[in-house]
Amino acid sequence: MASVAGFDDPAFYGDRWAGVYDEHHAEFDPAPAVEFLAGLAGDRRVLELAIGTGRVALPLAGRGIAVEGIDASAAMVERLRAKPGGASLPVVVGDMAEAPATGPFGLVYLVFNTLFGLLSQARQAACFRNVARVLGPGGVFVIECFVPDLSRFDRDQRVQARAVTEDSAILEVSRHDPVQQRVTTQIITFDGQGTHLRPVALRYSWPSELDLMAQQAGLRLRERYGGWDRQPFDSSSDGHVSVYGRD
Ligand SMILES: C[S@@+](CC[C@H](N)C(=O)[O-])C[C@H]1O[C@@H](n2cnc3c(N)ncnc32)[C@H](O)[C@@H]1O
């Protein structure tokens, strides 16, 4: 991987977050995603792009499914390795828009808005092409993404008090660039140890734009839901779970 600093380095997010990732995301229950993905996997090989600390992959593997992973951050993968079942999971450290995963896979998935961690349309489109290359016959690609909500921003900025306790405060500070479709955020913790900065950059895509990227990679939208429980997807949905297959 090229050695570039900052948001353009694929390892940047994971390396900054690895130490606190599980603690900060403890309230997100992976069970509905695991249930949905297990139903699609059957007995086929499965690949998680951006596997992280194994939040979804480990419970899925715990159901006897052959899960493999890619992640750009060795620090995140180290956390996964330290968990029960994590040491034996095959994981490649690399860029999901380029990494050489060896297919064929019956299911490839990319959850938790992480496709948007690829910070340009070109990189997101490359990811779809990379997935199409390793999908086996009848294989599917599942993504979970938010639907952009630009009303969150006032003059392209937003400041939110995430948590306040006797000893700490967590603020989320964001700037929005509507031309680049990019949101740059710092989650800032003030506590007895000082000030801690946790950066996140996202390049959002509309569902229609994702479908076009998929189409250009030879994939077609098969199903789209408003969430993992297969809620209908409509104008009130703040996110979607989309299933793509070959044309
Ligand atoms: C929000 S976490 C999601 C982790 C896991 N999928 C989950 O649901 O908890 C984002 C993950 O994406 C990884 N990541 C970011 N950019 C990447 C890239 N270009 N290629 C591979 N992994 C990447 C980070 O290292 C991090 O582990």
PDBQT file of the ligand as one rigid body, heavy atoms in Angstrom, charges set to zero:
ROOT
HETATM    1  C1  LIG A 301     -16.462   1.575  10.911  1.00  0.00    +0.000 C 
HETATM    2  S1  LIG A 301     -15.248   0.300  10.885  1.00  0.00    +0.000 S 
HETATM    3  C2  LIG A 301     -16.249  -1.100  10.467  1.00  0.00    +0.000 C 
HETATM    4  C3  LIG A 301     -15.675  -2.404  10.963  1.00  0.00    +0.000 C 
HETATM    5  C4  LIG A 301     -16.628  -3.586  10.888  1.00  0.00    +0.000 C 
HETATM    6  N1  LIG A 301     -17.039  -3.865   9.527  1.00  0.00    +0.000 N 
HETATM    7  C5  LIG A 301     -17.847  -3.354  11.760  1.00  0.00    +0.000 C 
HETATM    8  O1  LIG A 301     -18.972  -3.408  11.242  1.00  0.00    +0.000 OA
HETATM    9  O2  LIG A 301     -17.673  -3.123  12.957  1.00  0.00    +0.000 OA
HETATM   10  C6  LIG A 301     -14.397   0.652   9.407  1.00  0.00    +0.000 C 
HETATM   11  C7  LIG A 301     -13.284  -0.324   9.068  1.00  0.00    +0.000 C 
HETATM   12  O3  LIG A 301     -12.916  -0.107   7.705  1.00  0.00    +0.000 OA
HETATM   13  C8  LIG A 301     -11.534  -0.257   7.582  1.00  0.00    +0.000 C 
HETATM   14  N2  LIG A 301     -11.160   0.421   6.342  1.00  0.00    +0.000 N 
HETATM   15  C9  LIG A 301     -11.254   1.740   6.071  1.00  0.00    +0.000 A 
HETATM   16  N3  LIG A 301     -10.854   1.983   4.786  1.00  0.00    +0.000 NA
HETATM   17  C10 LIG A 301     -10.513   0.778   4.275  1.00  0.00    +0.000 A 
HETATM   18  C11 LIG A 301     -10.035   0.370   3.009  1.00  0.00    +0.000 A 
HETATM   19  N4  LIG A 301      -9.803   1.240   2.023  1.00  0.00    +0.000 N 
HETATM   20  N5  LIG A 301      -9.809  -0.952   2.796  1.00  0.00    +0.000 NA
HETATM   21  C12 LIG A 301     -10.019  -1.847   3.791  1.00  0.00    +0.000 A 
HETATM   22  N6  LIG A 301     -10.466  -1.518   5.017  1.00  0.00    +0.000 NA
HETATM   23  C13 LIG A 301     -10.708  -0.221   5.253  1.00  0.00    +0.000 A 
HETATM   24  C14 LIG A 301     -11.002   0.355   8.858  1.00  0.00    +0.000 C 
HETATM   25  O4  LIG A 301      -9.675  -0.047   9.115  1.00  0.00    +0.000 OA
HETATM   26  C15 LIG A 301     -12.012  -0.172   9.866  1.00  0.00    +0.000 C 
HETATM   27  O5  LIG A 301     -11.617  -1.411  10.375  1.00  0.00    +0.000 OA
ENDROOT
TORSDOF 0
